[in-house]
Amino acid sequence: MRAAELFERRRPSSEVARAVGMHPESVRRWKRLWEQGGVQALRRRPATGRPPELDDAQVEAVRAALEQGALAHGFEADLWTLERVGVVVERVTGVRLARASVWRLLTGRLGWSLQRPGRQAVERDEFEIARWVAQPVHRAWKRAGRTRGVPVARVPVSRQPAQVGSGQPVLEVRRPCTAIPPYVPPLP
């Protein structure tokens, strides 16, 4: 308690405020408390307000129930929503919590965070994706610098053919290359 030591040395409030990095008005309030009750008056007091709905034992029971997974509690998917957690809390403890209280329970007391499942197309076929990536046509298109569905053909700016390493500027023209046929997926 650096502020209390400085008060005992009869330092001015402005100097104490600079020393502890606080606003002078806060330091003046502390000094009044210190004058009335000494160092004990400056000690932290427990937080005021409404006590939590669930005690520590109930929170641990909820944690154990949630770690079993949503399927174990009769839900059709193994995802937790605030409503589902609220239902489990009510089943386990008999206490009905509002959505905001369920959120505070999850993030504050249980230390959980929001996790959203990644989006994936229902039609996604991993086998076809792997086959497409493995095809030599795919690699050729990638080497050709494919942009907007069409490989890029590089042609010289001048009418004279560009010599390799001549330093002549090259203009990119987006037109289909005839050397690489477009990929057409096979019909099932």
C-alpha positions in Angstrom: 0.0 0.0 0.0 2.2 2.7 -1.4 -0.4 5.4 -1.0 -0.8 4.7 2.8 3.0 5.0 3.3 3.0 8.4 1.5 0.0 9.5 3.6 1.9 8.7 6.8 4.8 10.8 5.5 2.4 13.7 5.1 2.9 14.0 1.4 0.4 16.1 -0.6 -2.4 14.3 -2.5 -1.1 15.5 -5.8 2.3 14.0 -5.2 0.7 10.7 -4.0 -1.4 10.7 -7.2 1.6 11.0 -9.4 3.5 8.3 -7.4 0.7 5.7 -7.7 -0.5 6.8 -11.2 -4.0 7.6 -10.1 -6.4 10.6 -10.5 -5.9 13.1 -7.7 -9.7 12.9 -6.8 -9.3 9.2 -6.2 -6.3 9.8 -4.0 -8.2 12.5 -2.0 -11.0 9.9 -1.4 -8.5 7.3 -0.3 -6.9 9.9 2.1 -10.3 10.6 3.7 -10.8 6.8 4.2 -7.3 6.5 5.6 -7.8 9.3 8.1 -11.1 7.7 9.3 -10.0 4.0 9.5 -6.3 3.7 8.7 -4.8 1.1 6.4 -7.6 -1.3 7.0 -10.1 1.1 5.4 -8.1 1.0 2.2 -8.1 -2.8 1.9 -10.3 -4.4 -0.8 -13.8 -5.2 0.2 -15.8 -8.1 -1.3 -17.9 -7.1 -4.3 -21.4 -6.0 -3.6 -24.5 -6.9 -5.6 -26.7 -9.9 -6.0 -25.1 -13.2 -5.2 -24.7 -15.7 -8.1 -27.6 -18.1 -8.8 -25.3 -21.1 -8.8 -22.8 -22.0 -6.1 -19.4 -23.6 -7.0 -20.6 -27.1 -6.5 -23.5 -26.6 -8.9 -21.1 -25.0 -11.5 -18.9 -28.0 -11.3 -21.9 -30.3 -11.8 -22.9 -28.2 -14.8 -19.4 -28.4 -16.2 -19.4 -32.2 -15.9 -22.8 -32.5 -17.6 -21.7 -30.2 -20.5 -18.4 -32.1 -21.0 -20.5 -35.3 -21.7 -21.7 -33.6 -24.9 -25.1 -32.5 -26.3 -25.9 -36.0 -27.7 -25.7 -37.5 -24.2 -28.5 -35.1 -23.1 -30.8 -36.1 -25.9 -30.1 -33.3 -28.5 -29.9 -34.3 -32.1 -26.5 -32.6 -32.9 -23.4 -32.4 -30.7 -23.5 -28.6 -30.7 -24.2 -26.4 -27.6 -26.4 -23.4 -27.9 -27.4 -21.0 -25.1 -30.9 -22.5 -25.0 -29.5 -26.1 -24.8 -27.1 -25.1 -22.0 -29.9 -23.5 -20.2 -32.0 -26.6 -20.4 -29.1 -28.7 -19.0 -28.5 -26.2 -16.2 -32.1 -26.5 -15.2 -32.1 -30.3 -15.4 -28.9 -30.5 -13.3 -29.5 -27.8 -10.7 -33.2 -26.9 -10.9 -32.3 -23.3 -11.5 -33.6 -21.6 -14.6 -31.2 -19.0 -16.1 -31.8 -16.3 -18.6 -29.8 -16.4 -21.9 -27.5 -13.6 -20.7 -26.9 -15.5 -17.4 -26.1 -18.7 -19.3 -23.6 -16.7 -21.4 -21.9 -15.3 -18.3 -21.8 -18.8 -16.8 -20.1 -20.2 -19.9 -17.6 -17.4 -20.5 -17.0 -16.2 -17.0 -17.3 -19.0 -14.5 -16.5 -22.0 -16.8 -14.0 -20.2 -19.1 -15.5 -21.4 -22.3 -15.4 -19.3 -25.5 -17.6 -19.0 -28.6 -16.8 -21.6 -31.2 -18.7 -21.7 -34.5 -18.5 -24.8 -36.8 -16.9 -24.1 -40.2 -19.3 -23.8 -43.2 -19.2 -26.6 -45.8 -21.3 -27.3 -48.8 -23.6 -30.3 -48.4 -22.6 -31.4 -51.9 -18.9 -31.4 -51.0 -17.2 -34.5 -52.3 -13.7 -34.9 -50.7 -12.8 -37.8 -53.1 -13.5 -35.6 -56.2 -11.6 -32.7 -54.7 -8.5 -34.9 -54.1 -8.8 -36.4 -57.6 -9.0 -32.9 -59.2 -5.9 -31.7 -57.3 -4.0 -34.8 -58.3 -4.6 -34.4 -62.0 -1.8 -33.1 -64.2 -4.2 -30.7 -66.0 -4.8 -28.9 -62.7 -1.0 -28.5 -62.2 -0.6 -27.2 -65.8 -3.3 -24.6 -65.3 -1.7 -23.5 -62.1 1.7 -23.2 -63.8 0.1 -21.2 -66.6 -1.1 -18.5 -64.1 -4.8 -19.2 -64.5 -6.9 -16.1 -63.7 -10.7 -15.8 -63.9 -11.2 -19.2 -65.3 -8.8 -18.7 -68.3 -5.0 -19.3 -68.3 -2.9 -16.2 -69.1 -1.0 -16.2 -72.4 2.1 -13.9 -72.4 2.8 -12.1 -75.7 5.4 -9.5 -76.5 4.5 -5.9 -76.8 6.4 -5.2 -79.9 5.8 -6.8 -83.3 9.2 -8.4 -83.1 9.2 -11.8 -81.3 10.7 -11.3 -77.8 14.0 -13.0 -77.2 14.4 -14.7 -73.9 16.4 -12.5 -71.5 16.3 -9.5 -74.0 14.6 -7.3 -71.4 11.7 -6.5 -73.8 8.5 -5.7 -71.9 5.8 -8.4 -72.1 2.1 -7.7 -72.0 -0.3 -10.1 -70.4 -3.4 -10.9 -72.5 -6.2 -12.8 -71.0 -7.2 -15.3 -73.6 -7.4 -19.1 -73.6 -4.2 -20.9 -74.2 -4.6 -23.6 -76.9 -2.0 -25.8 -75.3 -4.1 -26.5 -72.2 -7.6 -27.9 -72.8 -10.2 -26.8 -70.3 -11.1 -29.4 -67.6 -14.5 -31.0 -68.0 -15.4 -33.2 -65.0 -16.6 -36.7 -66.0 -20.3 -37.5 -65.8 -21.4 -39.8 -63.0 
